[in-house]
Amino acid sequence: MMKPNSGVANKGIERMLELSADAHIRRRGTVKDSPEFHNLTGAIAAYGKALALLTALQQREEFYAMIGHHDVPGCVAPC
């Protein structure tokens, strides 16, 4: 079983937060209801969904690392 690599996950989460923050800052400088404003709003929403997924996967990895690979069902154990 592979060990979870939280360093890589943490870097991915940090990068996603940076991108989201940049999009928020750029959106503040655009005209409300402009196409760019709506594009940035969509990007921010996508970053939020990606962050939710990454953090859920990270928590799942940490949980399985904590209980050990002996109790993990074969269908969810990483290859």
Residue pairs with C-beta under 8 A, 6 or more apart in sequence:
1 69
1 72
1 77
1 78
2 78
2 79
3 65
4 58
4 61
4 62
4 64
4 65
6 58
6 61
6 62
9 54
9 57
9 58
9 61
10 58
12 54
13 51
13 54
13 55
13 58
16 47
16 50
16 51
16 54
17 51
19 43
19 47
20 44
20 47
20 48
20 51
23 40
23 43
23 44
23 47
24 44
26 40
27 37
27 40
27 41
27 44
30 36
30 37
30 40
31 37
64 72
64 76
64 77
69 77
